[in-house]
Amino acid sequence: MSWFYRTFTRPILFSQDSEAIHNRTLRLLGWAGKQPLACELLSALYQAPTLPIELFGLKFPNPVGLAAGMDKHAAAMPVWPRIGFGFSELGGVTAQPQPGNPAPRMFRAVADEALINRMGFNNPGADAMAVRLKTWRDSGRWPSHPVGINLGKSKVTPLSEAAQDYATSFRLLFPYADFFVVNVSSPNTPNLRQLQDKAALDEILAQLQATNRQQSESCSLPARPILVKVAPDLSFEALDEILTLVVSRQIAGIVATNTTISRPETTRADLARVYSETGGLSGKPLRARSTEVIRHIARQTHSKLPIVGVGGIFTVEDAWEKITAGASLLQVYTGLVYEGPAVASTIVKGLRAKLRALGLSHLHEAVGTSLVT
Ligand SMILES: Cc1cc2nc3c(=O)[nH]c(=O)nc-3n(C[C@H](O)[C@H](O)[C@H](O)COP(=O)(O)O)c2cc1C
């Protein structure tokens, strides 16, 4: 199926502007999500077998999730489990609605199977997102897998008021997500990544956990797991600083990693042109660095802290590399663009085969097995 996508579908999609075709595809998937027959067809073609894993109190039917940024507006939420994903992370959402950066702001580096984006959190704002999510819930089409929401900071909000900004979105969206991810690592909002500094992050997490307790009481719902998404460009020392907050601020896990501001070496003029664009790089060139970050976090936390591995996962080998480096869950964005809708189910099937071949009965048994201590 992936062969069919790469040979026939992808060239047609890639002949169009990347953001335009992204939006068209999301609209189509949003329509499909409302048609029972279309949903059944997608399930028949792409649904993954189960490979269950339980983390931070949530049951995941399989470990391969949809990464943040693909479905920023919850346009197609019922479709993601149908095409094999074991969870989805919606957003990034900010407290204020915002248009994002001027277009063009998404570019393909096809020869390297990479993307560069400087979207800048284009999103309808937390209020509108809550309305959209309520509509999905009331329609009875809520996805059958855990749903997370990626929280960003509104561009107009100064860094000094970031904690309040994150907490506003969190409060509005609290009833609609199983877990939240604090995104302090996008390169596309000016100075956002400074919020990865220990003191700033501590303040954000303190405020979020206070809101977590209040909302949990007032909505009679369990407190939500809060994860932190980190940049691949952080030094190991800076990562270690973040890890000192895990216990005091009850961080449920780390999502590693966001896109990178670094660029691979190239002698090709077409790639050099794309790489000269400002923004975050994702896809194959990010794979190795993201795995290094995962491995470092797993070592530092003695594999006790759940890690969501993301960055350059296209194949089961890429997925296995991240699991054995210490990731318990995975996410895919660019791999979906380049490999097509069978990517999640292909990876899950491959992981099941690997576990079987090694005589392992549960995915947990493979997590971190390549770590040399
Ligand atoms: C167009 C685009 C938009 C993205 N938007 C977000 C976002 O809003 N929040 C976030 O945390 N990550 C965002 N990401 C980063 C992805 O979630 C992921 O961390 C990164 O792309 C690496 O994974 P990949 O190599 O599988 O794409 C975005 C990525 C792309 C390509």
Ligand as a Chemical Component Dictionary entry (heavy atoms), coordinates in Angstrom:
data_LIG
# 
_chem_comp.id                   LIG 
_chem_comp.type                 NON-POLYMER 
_chem_comp.pdbx_formal_charge   0 
_chem_comp.three_letter_code    LIG 
# 
loop_
_chem_comp_atom.comp_id 
_chem_comp_atom.atom_id 
_chem_comp_atom.alt_atom_id 
_chem_comp_atom.type_symbol 
_chem_comp_atom.charge 
_chem_comp_atom.model_Cartn_x 
_chem_comp_atom.model_Cartn_y 
_chem_comp_atom.model_Cartn_z 
_chem_comp_atom.pdbx_ordinal 
LIG C1  C1  C 0 3.866 21.565 9.594  1  
LIG C2  C2  C 0 4.223 21.150 10.984 2  
LIG C3  C3  C 0 3.553 21.739 12.058 3  
LIG C4  C4  C 0 3.872 21.376 13.369 4  
LIG N1  N1  N 0 3.185 21.944 14.415 5  
LIG C5  C5  C 0 3.499 21.588 15.691 6  
LIG C6  C6  C 0 2.785 22.134 16.793 7  
LIG O1  O1  O 0 1.848 22.912 16.634 8  
LIG N2  N2  N 0 3.165 21.770 18.046 9  
LIG C7  C7  C 0 4.206 20.893 18.270 10 
LIG O2  O2  O 0 4.526 20.577 19.409 11 
LIG N3  N3  N 0 4.869 20.331 17.232 12 
LIG C8  C8  C 0 4.539 20.650 15.966 13 
LIG N4  N4  N 0 5.216 20.080 14.919 14 
LIG C9  C9  C 0 6.332 19.135 15.212 15 
LIG C10 C10 C 0 5.879 17.678 15.151 16 
LIG O3  O3  O 0 4.875 17.392 16.094 17 
LIG C11 C11 C 0 7.076 16.735 15.372 18 
LIG O4  O4  O 0 7.567 16.938 16.684 19 
LIG C12 C12 C 0 8.207 16.981 14.385 20 
LIG O5  O5  O 0 7.695 17.248 13.101 21 
LIG C13 C13 C 0 9.150 15.774 14.291 22 
LIG O6  O6  O 0 8.470 14.603 13.869 23 
LIG P1  P1  P 0 8.481 14.080 12.350 24 
LIG O7  O7  O 0 9.901 13.985 11.925 25 
LIG O8  O8  O 0 7.744 12.760 12.406 26 
LIG O9  O9  O 0 7.735 15.088 11.563 27 
LIG C14 C14 C 0 4.898 20.422 13.602 28 
LIG C15 C15 C 0 5.553 19.827 12.515 29 
LIG C16 C16 C 0 5.238 20.178 11.224 30 
LIG C17 C17 C 0 5.966 19.525 10.089 31 
# 
loop_
_chem_comp_bond.comp_id 
_chem_comp_bond.atom_id_1 
_chem_comp_bond.atom_id_2 
_chem_comp_bond.value_order 
_chem_comp_bond.pdbx_ordinal 
LIG C1  C2  SING 1  
LIG C2  C3  SING 2  
LIG C2  C16 DOUB 3  
LIG C3  C4  DOUB 4  
LIG C4  N1  SING 5  
LIG C4  C14 SING 6  
LIG N1  C5  DOUB 7  
LIG C5  C6  SING 8  
LIG C5  C8  SING 9  
LIG C6  O1  DOUB 10 
LIG C6  N2  SING 11 
LIG N2  C7  SING 12 
LIG C7  O2  DOUB 13 
LIG C7  N3  SING 14 
LIG N3  C8  DOUB 15 
LIG C8  N4  SING 16 
LIG N4  C9  SING 17 
LIG N4  C14 SING 18 
LIG C9  C10 SING 19 
LIG C10 O3  SING 20 
LIG C10 C11 SING 21 
LIG C11 O4  SING 22 
LIG C11 C12 SING 23 
LIG C12 O5  SING 24 
LIG C12 C13 SING 25 
LIG C13 O6  SING 26 
LIG O6  P1  SING 27 
LIG P1  O7  DOUB 28 
LIG P1  O8  SING 29 
LIG P1  O9  SING 30 
LIG C14 C15 DOUB 31 
LIG C15 C16 SING 32 
LIG C16 C17 SING 33 
# 
